[in-house]
Amino acid sequence: MKNMPELLVLAYRKASLQAIVEHLDEVGLSNHCKIVGVLVEDIDAIYSPDLVLATNQSVYNMGKKFIDQNTPYMIAKRSINFANIKKLLSLPRGSRVYIVNNMKEAAEETINTLTEVGILHRYIPYYGQKNIDLSITTAVTPGEVDLVPQSIKNVINIGHRLLDMTTLFDIYEFFGISTFASNNQLSARYIQSIVSLTDDLNRQIIQTRGLHKSLEGIVDQIEEGLLVYDETNTIISINMEASRLLKKENSNLLHEHIKKLPSHFYDAFMEVEMEKENFINIQDIPYYIRKKRIFLETKVFATIIIFEKVDRIKNIETRYRHSTHNKAFVAKHTFSDIKTNSQNMKNLIEKARRMARSNSTIFIQGETGTGKEVMAQAIHSVSDRSQGPFVAVNLAAIPDSLAESELFGYEKGAFTGARKDGNAGLFEKAHRGTIFLDEIGDASPSVQNRLLRVLQEREVQRVGGGHPIPVDIRVIAATNKNLPELISEREFRQDLYYRLNILPINLIPLRQRREDILLLSELFIKEFEEKLQRRTFSFSDAAIESMLHYEWPGNVRELRNMIEYLAHICKEKVNPEDLPFYAEEPILQDDEQHDAHTLKQLLEEKGFLNDCKQILHVFNKMNGQGIGRYRLLKILTKYNEQMSEQMLRYRLEILSQFNLINVSQGRGGSTLNYKGKRFLLYLEKTS
């Protein structure tokens, strides 16, 4: 006969089992019955306890064949550990968050618990799926940290879920234990944890109120007018100077919609460019206005507007005059304009900052729309030449007949129609500053020859002039073309390439930093919402999915153009069919068709074009997920019994050599890249 009744606790993971057994011991149940904890995978004998407590129904179903069929059981109701939710409460309401657990049922239970207690976010259950939404950067897990995807940057561990009060009382009642007994710790321990949490939160509230009061005092001491409005366009802060300039009492505007501002100020604020120095006349008075976004993850949390009369501050007046008289040769962008959540992009920006300190030539390579000129302006803005001119030259836009005179200037009488006193070229105008040579790959042979001399000697000679003119310049060149290929085709000078390619920067295409797609979309939405004075709009989950899987050949420029298009035609919610690219058939450019045709002929000559096409098809169906050679061979042999491991290895080497697939070391497997997808598209169109 047993001295004490026995409770068998069944769980799927060791950490969960340990947490529940410790919780039962903590509330004093071990004083009244024997607690035995077992993992379902370790059950190897028949158990006959007085009661079975399973963490969920699936766990009980897995273990019930090892339990006496007459033994009663309970499915545990579990609650989150409220002492660990402070970080979760600090997230912006409605954040997209993964809930990570070892089983789908457990993840959904956690979501239901969080929702029931009013912690409202957009929860997505994650229990080991292969497809990861890269736009989600936060994961919440009840103790299952090892299951969190590697792409997640912000992990909130709320600790293992504990048994809720109803389950504890049911267990006590089953064993006939009084919850009011003098030696019962159940109620006392539970109340103690609630009191502890309440005290902790109360301290935070007091500290937050004190901090808020301190910040109000600091903001009111700022000499410029300062106004902050949130994502709903509600004014959440305004200082005394802003109220004075607006001729409004602070209390009359706080918590009001921004449209309650005087109309002439509202129109001016909506007109200004984001994070730029803007000088606008409001009722014939020049104002300096600066506007800045505050982001939390990928969402715009608030917008700050700082404004002041130009004649009040001497240094602002100086910048105002400089801006209005020298707009053509002023860099408008800084590194703060490059918004990103991508660690690779952040590393690239830091690399560019270091390069900006020197006077060496910088060579920016990147696809169309990746922001080559923005990067060039940002480099100039933090360099020692930031107070000098920034002269941008698009070599593809200047006719060959005018290129030399535009770049290097001309002396009087150099040609018919020239100015009588001659004209300084763009290199001279960039003296003591930076010259940005965009689309350098389109420079004509004669311009290339003269550029080489400028880079070597740091002096220019005007057309029709006899004396060289020294220039103190920093050169930044950029192209979206493959200059080594142009060199092999004798269309670009090799010695000029080596003069340019001293400090190379390779900009990252948008498809390789997909975590920025939603961040940039939010930024552009707010921009066009204000420009068009329209209601905000958002994307459905299906539209987000389409955007995250689209290749974005036009990169950030294409994304911005799309948001501008949607701002004109869509209502409050954007669905996949509203996206311009949704129903578009991809178009191959002429140079792509030429390259694809050449590669196709090469594969045909080698005799395994069809094999490579089959391999690319399998990669394409993986939707970006890596696949190893063994698994790939297993799939291919269903269609091609002749395919051997050696044959596959050789074909993969060829595909990798022509940059159609990305080969990962280790268990990552290989994936189809953008060029590979375009080549497969060509094969499908021409077969």
C-alpha angles and dihedrals in degrees: 000000000000119000092207132021115253129234117196115205115202122196139160100224129043096228092053091048092050092048093052095046090049090048092053090048091047093055090051102254092130087068089065107033144015112262116207120184121200134173114227091233091056097053108118103152141044113273125205106186124157091246137008120214113194124188090227142347094265091056091050092049090053093051105033095093087068094050127082105260091228093058113109118230141195130207107224120240106213133196132197120261099256092198088071102049101089094102091047091053090052093062117102110265111265096023116162104246135174115228104209122204138144094250134035092233092053092048091051091049090054091050091050091049094050092047093048092055091050102254094137120193135132098271122195117190115232121188103157105306116163096223109080124193101226092196090069109085101169129070129184118201134176095227098310095113093145090064095056112114114252091237091067113101101183115052119182112193108197091180129245115318112256129213113276123233096260092058092046092050090047090054092048091048092048091056092041094243116155113234088207097056116126092241095048113111098180102100094034094053093046094049090046091057092049092049090049092052092046092051091048094050091045090055089051092050091051091047091047092050090049091048090048091053091048092050091049089055092048093048092051090055092058109108094215123072110262127193129172127193128181133228091281089055091249116145108242100171137020128167130219095258091054090050090050094050091045090045089230133123112249092236091054093063106031111107091008126123112266089243086072088075116103104283096240091054093044092052091048094049091050091049098054121100117247116261094353132115102259125188113194133168113233111190089340093308116114113232130190107221130182125183127194135181124225113210131200106192105312096335129092104240099181145339124231121207119194115187139169141163109269095227093057097071121043099207092050089052089053092052089046092056092044091051096047095046101040106033093132094064103035125107108233099187134071132182089268087069091063102085117194145152091189115111090206090054091047089052090050092051091051089050090051091050090056092048091051091068093069133063094229120124115268121210115202118196122185145131121269113287097021093115106256094161092045088055091047093051091047091053091050092048093060097037128097086256095060092114091053128078124288108211117190119199123187103203092191091059098051116085113237090240091060101031098092096046091045094049102036103022128227139250124240113284092015091133141348112290095021120137114269093238096040127239137258115239127230092264090059091047089054091058110143090007140066131290116203114205104197122191090016089169089070095057114125120242092255092050090048090054093052093043089056091056092048091051092047100042103022090226135104133211118210120230105269092012128121103199126069116234117216115231128193102210142147112220124214115180128187140185142165091209130095101250096187088059091049088050091053088050090050092241096116131041113249093209090053090051091055090047089055101039098070101112106020123197119188110199116219116240116234093247088064093053101042091157086076096057096085093037092055092041090056090049093050092045091057090046095054093036087063096039093052094032090227134141117275120260135201140197127255116236089254091053091049089052091053092048093050092051097043115104097225099212088182091050121199093349090056091048092051091048090051092052090049089051092049091047088061101043111024132080125215098308128045117210127193093261089058092062112100093225096045098095097020119121107226112253121216115221120230094254091048091052091050093050092044092050091051092049092047091054091050093052091047090053090052089050102236106090092122091049092053091046090054090049092050090049091056091048090049092054090055090070094219097319115130120247127197125228095250093053092042091053091050091055095044095051089064087069101025116034091181093064111112130188091252092050091049093049092053094048091049089052090054093048090048092047090057091046095244095127136031113231115207125200119235122005097337093093126203127299137197112251131206095269090050092052091051092049091050088051089053092050091051092050095047101039 
